[in-house]
Amino acid sequence: MSNQDLIAYHATRSRKELSLGLMSDNMAAARSHLKLSSLHYARLCELEGRPPRARPPFVL
């Protein structure tokens, strides 16, 4: 997989998990999806050579 493919994969997964977390009616499931989203986002930032944000842009 090329670096651009990895970037696209992690960007897509991060957005998908964020969406699932925000739509979930179950708090445990929502937390799991949001955690996965943040892990994919951190990996995306690492691949792009930029530091991830110290805090998420929102708080639930």
QUIRAGI-V337774 format. One record per residue. N is the residue number from 1. PHI is phi in degrees with one decimal (999 if undefined). PSI is psi as a letter, one per 20 degrees, with the letter a starting at -180 (NA if undefined). Layout:
N,PHI,PSI + N,PHI,PSI
This chain:
1,999,p + 2,-76.0,r + 3,-60.5,g + 4,-64.4,h + 5,-64.3,g + 6,-64.5,g + 7,-61.2,g + 8,-62.2,g + 9,-60.8,g + 10,-68.8,h + 11,-65.4,g + 12,-64.8,g + 13,-64.2,h + 14,-61.1,g + 15,-64.9,g + 16,-63.8,g + 17,-65.3,h + 18,-61.5,g + 19,-60.8,g + 20,-62.4,g + 21,-64.5,h + 22,-73.5,h + 23,-93.2,i + 24,-68.3,p + 25,-86.3,i + 26,-100.0,p + 27,-62.9,g + 28,-65.1,g + 29,-65.4,g + 30,-60.1,g + 31,-61.0,g + 32,-63.2,g + 33,-63.9,g + 34,-68.0,h + 35,-65.0,g + 36,-60.6,g + 37,-59.5,g + 38,-67.1,h + 39,-68.0,g + 40,-65.6,h + 41,-65.0,g + 42,-63.3,g + 43,-66.6,h + 44,-58.4,g + 45,-60.9,g + 46,-61.5,g + 47,-65.0,h + 48,-83.7,i + 49,76.4,k + 50,-129.9,q + 51,-73.4,q + 52,-69.2,q + 53,-62.4,q + 54,-68.8,h + 55,-131.6,q + 56,-65.9,q + 57,-71.2,i + 58,-147.5,r + 59,-131.7,p + 60,-94.5,NA
